[in-house]
Amino acid sequence: MILYRKQKIAFIHIPKTAGSSFREMWRQKYGPWEYVAKLTNHEPLSDVVEIIGRDFFDTLSVTSIIRNPLGAAVSHFNAVHNNHDPKLIEKYPLLKGVPEMDFDQYINWYVTSPHVHSYYDYLTLDGEIPSNVNIIRQRDAVKIPGMPRINITPKNKPGLELLDDNTTTKIKKYNKWAFDKWYG
């Protein structure tokens, strides 16, 4: 989670939802942020609250962006699979072996990896979205005035055509809560 203590605002960054763009917009407005994380900047909300405490968390205005999990999974695949930076695995050891996977193998990893979290994990405490968490759909977030466009998948990369019935079913099962709540 990205935290601005002075402004009492925070951002839950779900991968491949326009979070880097939103984070950059806040950086331009508020300056450097503080990461609150055990492992990466993409942490389940319960882990973040364990670090900062529930009382402090409840004083924050928290924002997160969601995206249809099918599109997010394809975008994540493209970001990892097509990244030829040799330092990627050094920076994110949890991705070891992932860039060599085909899409079906990747989805199997995606829905079983302890390092990939569902929207439910990112957004809930005790089974509920806390009242101080504001959720913006990606399609609305990209229209925010002044929001830069960062980490956009190039048009020459595969898109939703990668999905077949099998991979779609796996992603929908893994993020069932999000599909039931927003994408049903």
Short mmCIF file of the C-alpha atoms (twelve columns), coordinates in Angstrom:
data_MODEL
# 
_entry.id   MODEL 
# 
loop_
_atom_site.group_PDB 
_atom_site.id 
_atom_site.type_symbol 
_atom_site.label_atom_id 
_atom_site.label_alt_id 
_atom_site.label_comp_id 
_atom_site.label_asym_id 
_atom_site.label_seq_id 
_atom_site.Cartn_x 
_atom_site.Cartn_y 
_atom_site.Cartn_z 
_atom_site.pdbx_PDB_model_num 
ATOM 1   C CA . MET A 1   0.000   0.000   0.000   1 
ATOM 2   C CA . ILE A 2   1.139   3.513   -0.720  1 
ATOM 3   C CA . LEU A 3   0.724   5.838   2.214   1 
ATOM 4   C CA . TYR A 4   0.817   9.589   2.722   1 
ATOM 5   C CA . ARG A 5   0.665   9.963   6.517   1 
ATOM 6   C CA . LYS A 6   0.406   13.775  6.547   1 
ATOM 7   C CA . GLN A 7   -2.538  13.785  4.118   1 
ATOM 8   C CA . LYS A 8   -4.015  10.638  5.727   1 
ATOM 9   C CA . ILE A 9   -4.528  9.028   2.340   1 
ATOM 10  C CA . ALA A 10  -3.492  5.623   1.058   1 
ATOM 11  C CA . PHE A 11  -3.669  3.620   -2.143  1 
ATOM 12  C CA . ILE A 12  -4.126  -0.138  -2.387  1 
ATOM 13  C CA . HIS A 13  -2.287  -1.058  -5.578  1 
ATOM 14  C CA . ILE A 14  -3.816  -4.079  -7.300  1 
ATOM 15  C CA . PRO A 15  -1.511  -5.100  -10.179 1 
ATOM 16  C CA . LYS A 16  -2.457  -4.155  -13.749 1 
ATOM 17  C CA . THR A 17  -5.392  -1.906  -12.886 1 
ATOM 18  C CA . ALA A 18  -3.861  1.519   -13.756 1 
ATOM 19  C CA . GLY A 19  -2.308  1.683   -10.295 1 
ATOM 20  C CA . SER A 20  1.096   2.881   -11.502 1 
ATOM 21  C CA . SER A 21  -0.588  5.777   -13.273 1 
ATOM 22  C CA . PHE A 22  -2.628  6.664   -10.194 1 
ATOM 23  C CA . ARG A 23  0.438   6.362   -7.966  1 
ATOM 24  C CA . GLU A 24  2.382   8.703   -10.272 1 
ATOM 25  C CA . MET A 25  -0.467  11.227  -10.245 1 
ATOM 26  C CA . TRP A 26  -0.353  11.283  -6.433  1 
ATOM 27  C CA . ARG A 27  3.459   11.516  -6.485  1 
ATOM 28  C CA . GLN A 28  3.220   14.599  -8.683  1 
ATOM 29  C CA . LYS A 29  0.661   16.135  -6.337  1 
ATOM 30  C CA . TYR A 30  1.962   15.064  -2.900  1 
ATOM 31  C CA . GLY A 31  5.613   14.060  -3.401  1 
ATOM 32  C CA . PRO A 32  7.285   10.804  -2.358  1 
ATOM 33  C CA . TRP A 33  5.153   8.134   -0.724  1 
ATOM 34  C CA . GLU A 34  5.799   5.523   1.914   1 
ATOM 35  C CA . TYR A 35  5.411   1.838   1.048   1 
ATOM 36  C CA . VAL A 36  3.644   -0.243  3.649   1 
ATOM 37  C CA . ALA A 37  4.367   -3.858  2.792   1 
ATOM 38  C CA . LYS A 38  5.798   -7.124  4.029   1 
ATOM 39  C CA . LEU A 39  7.080   -8.316  0.650   1 
ATOM 40  C CA . THR A 40  6.049   -6.148  -2.334  1 
ATOM 41  C CA . ASN A 41  3.947   -3.073  -2.949  1 
ATOM 42  C CA . HIS A 42  1.018   -5.360  -3.870  1 
ATOM 43  C CA . GLU A 43  -0.105  -6.638  -0.481  1 
ATOM 44  C CA . PRO A 44  -3.390  -7.993  0.869   1 
ATOM 45  C CA . LEU A 45  -5.173  -5.438  3.008   1 
ATOM 46  C CA . SER A 46  -4.935  -7.643  6.096   1 
ATOM 47  C CA . ASP A 47  -1.105  -7.639  5.843   1 
ATOM 48  C CA . VAL A 48  -1.024  -3.847  5.530   1 
ATOM 49  C CA . VAL A 49  -3.337  -3.356  8.511   1 
ATOM 50  C CA . GLU A 50  -1.186  -5.753  10.529  1 
ATOM 51  C CA . ILE A 51  1.770   -3.417  9.901   1 
ATOM 52  C CA . ILE A 52  0.118   -0.020  10.486  1 
ATOM 53  C CA . GLY A 53  -2.583  -1.042  12.973  1 
ATOM 54  C CA . ARG A 54  -6.335  -0.991  12.583  1 
ATOM 55  C CA . ASP A 55  -6.811  2.235   14.541  1 
ATOM 56  C CA . PHE A 56  -4.481  4.186   12.231  1 
ATOM 57  C CA . PHE A 57  -5.890  2.474   9.120   1 
ATOM 58  C CA . ASP A 58  -9.395  3.572   10.101  1 
ATOM 59  C CA . THR A 59  -8.272  7.247   10.061  1 
ATOM 60  C CA . LEU A 60  -7.183  7.027   6.405   1 
ATOM 61  C CA . SER A 61  -9.061  7.742   3.219   1 
ATOM 62  C CA . VAL A 62  -8.070  4.734   1.105   1 
ATOM 63  C CA . THR A 63  -8.441  4.391   -2.650  1 
ATOM 64  C CA . SER A 64  -8.069  1.379   -4.919  1 
ATOM 65  C CA . ILE A 65  -8.672  0.734   -8.592  1 
ATOM 66  C CA . ILE A 66  -10.260 -2.445  -9.903  1 
ATOM 67  C CA . ARG A 67  -10.276 -3.867  -13.396 1 
ATOM 68  C CA . ASN A 68  -12.106 -6.789  -14.912 1 
ATOM 69  C CA . PRO A 69  -9.939  -9.666  -13.636 1 
ATOM 70  C CA . LEU A 70  -9.820  -11.248 -17.112 1 
ATOM 71  C CA . GLY A 71  -8.164  -8.159  -18.569 1 
ATOM 72  C CA . ALA A 72  -5.908  -7.783  -15.537 1 
ATOM 73  C CA . ALA A 73  -4.672  -11.393 -15.866 1 
ATOM 74  C CA . VAL A 74  -3.909  -10.958 -19.582 1 
ATOM 75  C CA . SER A 75  -2.159  -7.651  -18.895 1 
ATOM 76  C CA . HIS A 76  -0.104  -9.214  -16.095 1 
ATOM 77  C CA . PHE A 77  0.882   -12.082 -18.403 1 
ATOM 78  C CA . ASN A 78  2.014   -9.612  -21.063 1 
ATOM 79  C CA . ALA A 79  3.930   -7.525  -18.527 1 
ATOM 80  C CA . VAL A 80  5.836   -10.533 -17.173 1 
ATOM 81  C CA . HIS A 81  6.048   -12.721 -20.269 1 
ATOM 82  C CA . ASN A 82  7.265   -9.981  -22.564 1 
ATOM 83  C CA . ASN A 83  9.645   -8.355  -20.104 1 
ATOM 84  C CA . HIS A 84  13.178  -9.231  -21.137 1 
ATOM 85  C CA . ASP A 85  14.828  -7.264  -18.349 1 
ATOM 86  C CA . PRO A 86  17.327  -9.669  -16.740 1 
ATOM 87  C CA . LYS A 87  16.868  -7.856  -13.437 1 
ATOM 88  C CA . LEU A 88  13.137  -8.717  -13.293 1 
ATOM 89  C CA . ILE A 89  13.667  -12.001 -11.434 1 
ATOM 90  C CA . GLU A 90  16.349  -10.399 -9.277  1 
ATOM 91  C CA . LYS A 91  13.846  -7.713  -8.279  1 
ATOM 92  C CA . TYR A 92  10.893  -10.122 -7.987  1 
ATOM 93  C CA . PRO A 93  12.222  -13.637 -7.194  1 
ATOM 94  C CA . LEU A 94  8.640   -14.894 -6.889  1 
ATOM 95  C CA . LEU A 95  8.427   -14.629 -10.706 1 
ATOM 96  C CA . LYS A 96  11.192  -17.169 -11.315 1 
ATOM 97  C CA . GLY A 97  10.193  -19.341 -14.286 1 
ATOM 98  C CA . VAL A 98  7.088   -17.293 -15.092 1 
ATOM 99  C CA . PRO A 99  8.433   -15.442 -18.176 1 
ATOM 100 C CA . GLU A 100 8.993   -18.809 -19.908 1 
ATOM 101 C CA . MET A 101 5.415   -20.035 -19.355 1 
ATOM 102 C CA . ASP A 102 2.755   -20.156 -22.037 1 
ATOM 103 C CA . PHE A 103 -0.581  -18.542 -21.183 1 
ATOM 104 C CA . ASP A 104 -2.251  -21.715 -19.857 1 
ATOM 105 C CA . GLN A 105 0.738   -22.484 -17.614 1 
ATOM 106 C CA . TYR A 106 0.781   -18.884 -16.481 1 
ATOM 107 C CA . ILE A 107 -2.909  -18.937 -15.494 1 
ATOM 108 C CA . ASN A 108 -2.332  -22.142 -13.519 1 
ATOM 109 C CA . TRP A 109 0.489   -20.337 -11.684 1 
ATOM 110 C CA . TYR A 110 -1.580  -17.149 -11.312 1 
ATOM 111 C CA . VAL A 111 -4.495  -18.856 -9.568  1 
ATOM 112 C CA . THR A 112 -2.327  -21.016 -7.285  1 
ATOM 113 C CA . SER A 113 0.656   -18.807 -6.415  1 
ATOM 114 C CA . PRO A 114 0.747   -17.577 -2.817  1 
ATOM 115 C CA . HIS A 115 2.201   -14.340 -4.220  1 
ATOM 116 C CA . VAL A 116 -0.792  -13.466 -6.417  1 
ATOM 117 C CA . HIS A 117 -3.837  -12.259 -4.529  1 
ATOM 118 C CA . SER A 118 -7.513  -12.086 -5.377  1 
ATOM 119 C CA . TYR A 119 -9.449  -8.839  -5.268  1 
ATOM 120 C CA . TYR A 120 -11.082 -10.169 -2.102  1 
ATOM 121 C CA . ASP A 121 -7.631  -10.379 -0.438  1 
ATOM 122 C CA . TYR A 122 -6.681  -6.874  -1.568  1 
ATOM 123 C CA . LEU A 123 -9.894  -5.137  -0.557  1 
ATOM 124 C CA . THR A 124 -11.447 -6.787  2.485   1 
ATOM 125 C CA . LEU A 125 -10.965 -6.996  6.220   1 
ATOM 126 C CA . ASP A 126 -13.030 -9.525  8.119   1 
ATOM 127 C CA . GLY A 127 -14.926 -10.310 4.908   1 
ATOM 128 C CA . GLU A 128 -16.037 -6.731  4.227   1 
ATOM 129 C CA . ILE A 129 -14.722 -3.744  2.309   1 
ATOM 130 C CA . PRO A 130 -13.956 -1.195  5.047   1 
ATOM 131 C CA . SER A 131 -16.068 1.951   4.875   1 
ATOM 132 C CA . ASN A 132 -12.961 4.116   4.360   1 
ATOM 133 C CA . VAL A 133 -11.973 2.264   1.167   1 
ATOM 134 C CA . ASN A 134 -13.092 3.950   -2.056  1 
ATOM 135 C CA . ILE A 135 -13.072 1.784   -5.162  1 
ATOM 136 C CA . ILE A 136 -12.737 3.184   -8.673  1 
ATOM 137 C CA . ARG A 137 -13.207 1.079   -11.793 1 
ATOM 138 C CA . GLN A 138 -10.255 1.268   -14.163 1 
ATOM 139 C CA . ARG A 139 -12.436 2.540   -17.010 1 
ATOM 140 C CA . ASP A 140 -13.297 5.553   -14.816 1 
ATOM 141 C CA . ALA A 141 -9.824  5.987   -13.326 1 
ATOM 142 C CA . VAL A 142 -8.185  6.522   -16.704 1 
ATOM 143 C CA . LYS A 143 -10.498 9.526   -17.237 1 
ATOM 144 C CA . ILE A 144 -9.283  11.369  -14.114 1 
ATOM 145 C CA . PRO A 145 -7.855  14.722  -15.231 1 
ATOM 146 C CA . GLY A 146 -4.083  14.823  -14.874 1 
ATOM 147 C CA . MET A 147 -3.630  11.080  -14.588 1 
ATOM 148 C CA . PRO A 148 -0.602  9.986   -16.637 1 
ATOM 149 C CA . ARG A 149 -0.654  6.789   -18.686 1 
ATOM 150 C CA . ILE A 150 2.080   4.438   -17.430 1 
ATOM 151 C CA . ASN A 151 2.801   0.747   -18.135 1 
ATOM 152 C CA . ILE A 152 0.233   0.451   -20.898 1 
ATOM 153 C CA . THR A 153 0.360   -2.802  -22.833 1 
ATOM 154 C CA . PRO A 154 1.468   -2.079  -26.397 1 
ATOM 155 C CA . LYS A 155 -1.172  -2.717  -29.046 1 
ATOM 156 C CA . ASN A 156 0.996   -5.400  -30.687 1 
ATOM 157 C CA . LYS A 157 0.760   -7.650  -27.598 1 
ATOM 158 C CA . PRO A 158 -1.851  -10.398 -27.274 1 
ATOM 159 C CA . GLY A 159 -5.091  -9.399  -25.604 1 
ATOM 160 C CA . LEU A 160 -8.278  -11.115 -24.514 1 
ATOM 161 C CA . GLU A 161 -7.955  -13.529 -27.455 1 
ATOM 162 C CA . LEU A 162 -5.517  -15.449 -25.220 1 
ATOM 163 C CA . LEU A 163 -8.462  -16.488 -23.073 1 
ATOM 164 C CA . ASP A 164 -10.210 -19.761 -23.773 1 
ATOM 165 C CA . ASP A 165 -13.018 -21.425 -21.820 1 
ATOM 166 C CA . ASN A 166 -10.540 -23.171 -19.507 1 
ATOM 167 C CA . THR A 167 -8.469  -20.100 -18.571 1 
ATOM 168 C CA . THR A 168 -11.573 -17.902 -18.317 1 
ATOM 169 C CA . THR A 169 -13.179 -20.381 -15.911 1 
ATOM 170 C CA . LYS A 170 -10.046 -20.511 -13.751 1 
ATOM 171 C CA . ILE A 171 -9.784  -16.723 -13.500 1 
ATOM 172 C CA . LYS A 172 -13.511 -16.336 -12.796 1 
ATOM 173 C CA . LYS A 173 -13.340 -19.010 -10.093 1 
ATOM 174 C CA . TYR A 174 -10.245 -17.422 -8.520  1 
ATOM 175 C CA . ASN A 175 -11.820 -13.943 -8.474  1 
ATOM 176 C CA . LYS A 176 -15.407 -15.126 -7.984  1 
ATOM 177 C CA . TRP A 177 -16.060 -12.476 -5.341  1 
ATOM 178 C CA . ALA A 178 -15.095 -9.653  -7.741  1 
ATOM 179 C CA . PHE A 179 -17.148 -11.113 -10.591 1 
ATOM 180 C CA . ASP A 180 -20.171 -11.515 -8.321  1 
ATOM 181 C CA . LYS A 181 -19.815 -7.983  -6.934  1 
ATOM 182 C CA . TRP A 182 -18.814 -5.947  -10.019 1 
ATOM 183 C CA . TYR A 183 -18.551 -8.005  -13.192 1 
ATOM 184 C CA . GLY A 184 -21.427 -10.487 -12.954 1 
# 
